Structures are given as C-alpha cells and as structure tokens.
C-alpha cells in the first residue's frame, strides 16, 4: 500500500476541469513538457504536475550550516519543491521552517554508506519521523548485496519501510548504482518492491558516479508502474532532468533545483548552481 493510500484522505477535484486535482491538465503540463510519458500519482509531492514538484531540493554536505539550511527552506517554499532533503540533524529545523508551506521534509538514513545495521536504521527512521520527516531515503547494505546475502538486504530495507508505513511516510531505497552490476541492481529493486517501499533511488551523490538514464530505465523496468523512481546524483540542469524523466524517473534529487526550475520557465539563473549532488 502506497503512502497516499495509507492516509485514507479523499482525493480533491480540480475546479477548472472537473477531474482529480493532480490530473488537472494545466498542472501536468510542466511535467509533460519535460518529457514524461507516465505520471505516478501515488508518489506526488510539492506542487503536483510541475517541474518543481518533481524535485527534492537537496543539501547533504557535511559542512552545511544553519544559515545554509534556512536558505534551502526559503527556496523550497518559494519554488514549491516536493521536499527539502537534509541530514537528520536538520530535520526538526526544516520541519519548523516549512510548516504550512506544502513542502515536505526528506531525511536520509544509513547515509551515505549504508553500512550500519538494520536496527540502527530502524531507530534512525523513527527518530527522523518524530522530528518531522515526511519522506525517508535509506541506503541499502551495499556490501551484503554484493556478497549475495539477500536476506540481510531484505531485512535491512524492511527495517526502514515498516516504520514509514506505520507513520504514512514515503520510503525510498537508495541502491548506489555506480557500485553495482546490473544483476545486483535488479535484485535490489526486486527486494525494495517486495518490502513495500514507495521508491527506488539511484544514488547518494557521494559515490564514484550518480544517476544515468540507463540505470533509471532499468530500475523502471524492474519495479513497473506502481513505484516511484528517483534519479539523484549529477542532475544539474533542466536538460538533465528531462533526460531522467524520459527514462522513467518520477522524482529527481538535486542541489541545483532553483536553476532547473528557472531554466524550465526560460529564465536565466541568477547565480551558478552549487556543485555536487
């Protein structure tokens, strides 16, 4: 059961077209123009059907300051991104700053190596949710996957997905595709789907490589239409976002979210996008 279904809330209708609000042609136009051929409404966040509504506005650098996080949240509220994606220490502040804005707070678990134990990831998840996280991006146990210990990986994912289900919080499973073979990517996607995760995600942005269109397309083929696919790591402009959407992504993680949105509307970015992620 997906996060939206677990809430039990009735879907709102669009006043101008008499269809579901998230299906309004005007709201979907931005995503369709970006190259989407299918919309995954179960995983919608932020301003549905807009380029900004597909983006997790991200700042995961270890030296990020309170001032940096405050700026990130102001931008997220201004541009109506799906979420801000921050390290656990900044979840409570972000939730406070974004309260009532319609922008969610995404936190990372087992980040960036995925090498903590399942019980630690379980606690990390519960604490992030307590602090106000509405979405959780967890890194799988990469070493266990590459060792063929699929039962360990399955339990690792379930330890995060289960508290997310209980709290109607969206769960995303980071594969770190740059470190995996195609067979390992397929196995990880299959395990994430079996565990009931809402998304699979390409990368942390801290490994040797990030999202590629080929990886996104492979992940989409494995999980089918019922899960979200998040492309993260190296998506730095509107052309990059369109490439990922065309390959099957329904969410993008980027530190260059403001630049991407400005480019999508024909504006010249005011300042260069931050490097990384």
RODO-2510 file (C-alpha; in nm, 4 decimals, decimal comma):
residues 277
     n   res          X          Y          Z
     1     x     0,0000     0,0000     0,0000
     2     x     0,1418     0,3365    -0,1006
     3     x     0,1778     0,6357     0,1297
     4     x    -0,1098     0,8298    -0,0259
     5     x    -0,3409     0,5286     0,0071
     6     x    -0,2432     0,4811     0,3726
     7     x    -0,3588     0,8307     0,4647
     8     x    -0,7185     0,7452     0,3769
     9     x    -0,7830     1,1031     0,2625
    10     x    -1,0326     1,1648    -0,0175
    11     x    -0,8773     1,2993    -0,3389
    12     x    -0,9575     1,6606    -0,4214
    13     x    -1,1121     1,7648    -0,7516
    14     x    -0,9843     2,0326    -0,9838
    15     x    -1,2359     2,3180    -1,0156
    16     x    -1,1407     2,4149    -1,3717
    17     x    -1,1558     2,0735    -1,5417
    18     x    -1,3744     1,8636    -1,3076
    19     x    -1,1092     1,5940    -1,2761
    20     x    -0,8850     1,4891    -0,9870
    21     x    -0,6700     1,7846    -0,8787
    22     x    -0,3417     1,6038    -0,9509
    23     x    -0,4711     1,5189    -1,3011
    24     x    -0,5521     1,8779    -1,3977
    25     x    -0,4103     1,9309    -1,7490
    26     x    -0,2738     2,2729    -1,6559
    27     x    -0,0866     2,1340    -1,3548
    28     x     0,0524     1,8387    -1,5505
    29     x     0,1747     2,0484    -1,8413
    30     x     0,5169     2,1223    -1,6931
    31     x     0,5961     1,7552    -1,6362
    32     x     0,4655     1,6520    -1,9773
    33     x     0,6769     1,9213    -2,1392
    34     x     0,9776     1,7802    -1,9537
    35     x     0,9268     1,4531    -2,1380
    36     x     0,7141     1,2380    -1,9092
    37     x     0,5023     0,9727    -2,0750
    38     x     0,3517     0,8469    -1,7487
    39     x     0,2707     1,0169    -1,4181
    40     x     0,2967     0,8269    -1,0884
    41     x     0,0350     0,9978    -0,8703
    42     x     0,0977     0,7732    -0,5706
    43     x     0,4328     0,9430    -0,5208
    44     x     0,3392     1,3024    -0,5812
    45     x     0,4706     1,5752    -0,3584
    46     x     0,5038     1,9526    -0,3593
    47     x     0,3173     2,1242    -0,6387
    48     x     0,1863     1,8268    -0,8337
    49     x     0,2406     1,8304    -1,2077
    50     x     0,5128     2,0964    -1,2062
    51     x     0,8850     2,0638    -1,2628
    52     x     0,9471     2,1932    -0,9089
    53     x     0,7024     1,9347    -0,7744
    54     x     0,9317     1,6579    -0,9025
    55     x     1,2409     1,7864    -0,7223
    56     x     1,3778     1,7095    -0,3770
    57     x     1,5738     2,0308    -0,3096
    58     x     1,8838     1,8804    -0,1575
    59     x     2,1641     1,9828     0,0764
    60     x     2,3529     1,6908     0,2302
    61     x     2,7046     1,8323     0,2555
    62     x     2,8624     1,7655     0,5948
    63     x     2,9651     2,1300     0,6344
    64     x     2,6163     2,2734     0,5711
    65     x     2,5362     2,5391     0,8314
    66     x     2,2097     2,6527     0,9874
    67     x     2,2174     2,9522     0,7541
    68     x     2,2502     2,7178     0,4542
    69     x     1,9528     2,5092     0,5687
    70     x     1,7405     2,8200     0,6270
    71     x     1,8211     2,9367     0,2733
    72     x     1,7346     2,5923     0,1341
    73     x     1,3958     2,6012     0,3076
    74     x     1,3193     2,9546     0,1869
    75     x     1,3910     2,8483    -0,1704
    76     x     1,1809     2,5345    -0,1304
    77     x     0,8819     2,7352    -0,0053
    78     x     0,9259     2,9942    -0,2815
    79     x     0,9507     2,7461    -0,5689
    80     x     0,7224     2,4761    -0,4200
    81     x     0,9621     2,1845    -0,4434
    82     x     0,8399     1,8394    -0,3410
    83     x     1,0679     1,8333    -0,0369
    84     x     1,3920     1,9545     0,1079
    85     x     1,6321     1,6635     0,1535
    86     x     1,8569     1,7172     0,4554
    87     x     2,0676     1,5234     0,7023
    88     x     1,8889     1,4037     1,0187
    89     x     2,0326     1,6810     1,2377
    90     x     1,8416     1,9391     1,0327
    91     x     1,5023     1,7681     1,0109
    92     x     1,3412     1,9409     1,3096
    93     x     1,4530     2,2859     1,1951
    94     x     1,3393     2,2217     0,8378
    95     x     1,0004     2,0943     0,9533
    96     x     0,9534     2,4051     1,1637
    97     x     1,0540     2,6417     0,8832
    98     x     0,8360     2,4670     0,6234
    99     x     0,5274     2,4132     0,8388
   100     x     0,2167     2,5023     0,6380
   101     x     0,4125     2,5547     0,3144
   102     x     0,3087     2,2289     0,1464
   103     x     0,6760     2,1318     0,1096
   104     x     0,7779     1,8064     0,2745
   105     x     1,0946     1,7202     0,4647
   106     x     1,3021     1,4270     0,3442
   107     x     1,5745     1,2790     0,5630
   108     x     1,8429     1,0228     0,4880
   109     x     1,9059     0,7003     0,6814
   110     x     2,2232     0,4901     0,6838
   111     x     2,3761     0,7685     0,4805
   112     x     2,5937     0,7685     0,2768
   113     x     2,7496     0,4211     0,3102
   114     x     2,4533     0,2016     0,4048
   115     x     2,6850     0,0004     0,6273
   116     x     2,5025     0,0344     0,9604
   117     x     2,2868    -0,2465     1,0967
   118     x     1,9145    -0,2805     1,0326
   119     x     1,8176    -0,1991     1,3922
   120     x     2,0166     0,1245     1,3793
   121     x     1,8461     0,2215     1,0529
   122     x     1,5112     0,1411     1,2141
   123     x     1,5838     0,3770     1,5041
   124     x     1,7202     0,6453     1,2693
   125     x     1,3986     0,6266     1,0696
   126     x     1,1740     0,6537     1,3748
   127     x     1,3730     0,9482     1,5085
   128     x     1,3609     1,1342     1,1767
   129     x     0,9848     1,0807     1,1578
   130     x     0,9488     1,2032     1,5182
   131     x     1,1413     1,5177     1,4229
   132     x     0,9084     1,5870     1,1298
   133     x     1,0341     1,3935     0,8274
   134     x     0,7636     1,3110     0,5727
   135     x     0,9929     1,1076     0,3471
   136     x     1,2882     0,8788     0,4198
   137     x     1,5712     0,7965     0,1772
   138     x     1,7611     0,4935     0,3078
   139     x     2,0854     0,3461     0,1743
   140     x     2,0820    -0,0314     0,1409
   141     x     2,3515    -0,2570     0,2849
   142     x     2,5620    -0,2495    -0,0309
   143     x     2,8236    -0,4939     0,0978
   144     x     2,5588    -0,7506     0,1865
   145     x     2,4031    -0,7175    -0,1590
   146     x     2,7368    -0,7678    -0,3318
   147     x     2,8035    -1,0689    -0,1061
   148     x     2,4778    -1,2275    -0,2187
   149     x     2,3249    -1,2011     0,1303
   150     x     1,9795    -1,1098     0,0013
   151     x     1,8027    -1,2000     0,3257
   152     x     2,0163    -0,9428     0,5071
   153     x     1,9324    -0,6805     0,2439
   154     x     1,5620    -0,7628     0,2622
   155     x     1,5592    -0,7224     0,6404
   156     x     1,7628    -0,4040     0,6079
   157     x     1,5028    -0,2461     0,3778
   158     x     1,2084    -0,3735     0,5817
   159     x     1,3545    -0,2168     0,8973
   160     x     1,3004     0,1249     0,7372
   161     x     0,9863     0,0620     0,5342
   162     x     0,7895    -0,0745     0,8308
   163     x     0,8037     0,2422     1,0476
   164     x     0,7396     0,4509     0,7360
   165     x     0,4221     0,2529     0,6696
   166     x     0,3091     0,2978     1,0280
   167     x     0,3522     0,6753     1,0053
   168     x     0,2256     0,7166     0,6430
   169     x     0,5707     0,8425     0,5456
   170     x     0,7135     0,7816     0,1968
   171     x     1,0092     0,5439     0,1813
   172     x     1,2835     0,5494    -0,0822
   173     x     1,5541     0,2859    -0,1207
   174     x     1,8934     0,4107    -0,2441
   175     x     2,0795     0,1475    -0,4455
   176     x     2,4079     0,3330    -0,5156
   177     x     2,4051     0,2113    -0,8736
   178     x     2,7638     0,3143    -0,9520
   179     x     2,8832     0,0325    -0,7257
   180     x     2,6522    -0,2399    -0,8581
   181     x     2,6279    -0,4739    -1,1537
   182     x     2,3028    -0,4850    -1,3489
   183     x     2,2101    -0,8130    -1,1804
   184     x     2,2647    -0,6514    -0,8390
   185     x     2,0525    -0,3516    -0,9389
   186     x     1,7729    -0,5866    -1,0442
   187     x     1,7978    -0,7793    -0,7172
   188     x     1,7908    -0,4597    -0,5100
   189     x     1,4865    -0,3242    -0,6959
   190     x     1,3059    -0,6550    -0,6535
   191     x     1,3748    -0,6588    -0,2789
   192     x     1,2636    -0,2955    -0,2388
   193     x     0,9396    -0,3699    -0,4209
   194     x     0,8782    -0,6823    -0,2125
   195     x     0,9317    -0,4800     0,1068
   196     x     0,6644    -0,2302     0,0021
   197     x     0,8920     0,0698    -0,0485
   198     x     0,7431     0,3649    -0,2365
   199     x     1,0512     0,4472    -0,4468
   200     x     1,3823     0,3130    -0,5602
   201     x     1,6547     0,5740    -0,5924
   202     x     1,9744     0,5664    -0,7936
   203     x     2,2443     0,7227    -0,5794
   204     x     2,3584     0,9117    -0,2713
   205     x     2,5607     1,1602    -0,4734
   206     x     2,8675     1,0674    -0,2672
   207     x     2,9926     0,7627    -0,4604
   208     x     3,2004     0,7411    -0,7772
   209     x     2,9009     0,8176    -1,0001
   210     x     2,5389     0,9264    -0,9928
   211     x     2,2235     0,8775    -1,1928
   212     x     2,2325     0,7659    -1,5542
   213     x     1,9396     0,7339    -1,7919
   214     x     2,0274     0,3682    -1,8485
   215     x     2,0074     0,2928    -1,4756
   216     x     1,6785     0,4786    -1,4381
   217     x     1,5314     0,2880    -1,7323
   218     x     1,6482    -0,0454    -1,5873
   219     x     1,5008     0,0366    -1,2465
   220     x     1,1710     0,1393    -1,4059
   221     x     1,1505    -0,1870    -1,5980
   222     x     1,2047    -0,3893    -1,2815
   223     x     0,9663    -0,2054    -1,0468
   224     x     0,6948    -0,1390    -1,3049
   225     x     0,4449     0,1442    -1,2906
   226     x     0,3427     0,1097    -0,9273
   227     x     0,6583     0,2511    -0,7675
   228     x     0,8398     0,5806    -0,7953
   229     x     1,1923     0,6045    -0,9346
   230     x     1,4140     0,8837    -0,8052
   231     x     1,7185     0,9951    -1,0026
   232     x     1,9858     1,1592    -0,7894
   233     x     2,3498     1,2447    -0,8270
   234     x     2,4660     1,4721    -1,1062
   235     x     2,1301     1,6130    -1,2244
   236     x     2,2369     1,9761    -1,2523
   237     x     2,0190     2,1338    -1,5218
   238     x     1,6798     2,1158    -1,6944
   239     x     1,8136     1,9053    -1,9800
   240     x     1,9405     1,6542    -1,7265
   241     x     1,6014     1,6415    -1,5562
   242     x     1,4247     1,5878    -1,8888
   243     x     1,6614     1,3012    -1,9694
   244     x     1,5826     1,1309    -1,6387
   245     x     1,2069     1,1824    -1,6751
   246     x     1,2154     1,0379    -2,0261
   247     x     1,3958     0,7323    -1,8863
   248     x     1,1272     0,6772    -1,6226
   249     x     1,2069     0,8966    -1,3214
   250     x     0,9162     1,0434    -1,1249
   251     x     1,1325     1,2340    -0,8767
   252     x     1,4735     1,3987    -0,9001
   253     x     1,7126     1,4844    -0,6198
   254     x     1,9267     1,7884    -0,6922
   255     x     2,1103     2,0719    -0,5252
   256     x     2,0522     2,2753    -0,8426
   257     x     1,6727     2,2812    -0,8070
   258     x     1,6382     2,6590    -0,8376
   259     x     1,8472     2,6637    -1,1542
   260     x     1,6468     2,3757    -1,3040
   261     x     1,3135     2,5464    -1,2400
   262     x     1,4382     2,8780    -1,3788
   263     x     1,5639     2,7066    -1,6925
   264     x     1,2312     2,5242    -1,7330
   265     x     1,0500     2,8599    -1,7480
   266     x     1,3026     3,0268    -1,9763
   267     x     1,4607     3,2369    -1,7041
   268     x     1,8336     3,2932    -1,6796
   269     x     1,9580     3,1525    -1,3488
   270     x     2,0525     3,4358    -1,1129
   271     x     2,3557     3,2540    -0,9659
   272     x     2,5502     2,9417    -1,0571
   273     x     2,4122     2,6203    -0,9095
   274     x     2,6019     2,4679    -0,6209
   275     x     2,8385     2,1890    -0,7148
   276     x     2,7729     1,8324    -0,6055
   277     x     2,4768     1,6000    -0,5584
***
